[in-house]
C-alpha cells in the first residue's frame, strides 16, 4: 500500500515553493500555488484519515 499522505505533503511543499519562485514571472502564481497547496494538504489529511480508519477496523 502506497503512503499517499507523504506524496501529497511533498506536493504541498513543492506547490508553495513553485508559487514563490514563479511570482515574478507569472501574475498570480503565488495565489495559484497556495490554492494548489491547500488542496494537496486537504487531500493528504483525507488519505491519512482513511489509513487511520482502516487501522482501527483491523484492531477491533
QUIQUIBEL-V302836 format. One record per helix or strand of 3 or more residues. SS is the DSSP state (H for helix, E for strand). FROM is the first residue (numbers start at 0). TO is the last residue. Records with the same first field share a line. If there is no record, write none. Layout:
# QUIQUIBEL-V302836
SS = FROM-TO / FROM-TO
This chain:
# QUIQUIBEL-V302836
H = 3-20 / 28-58
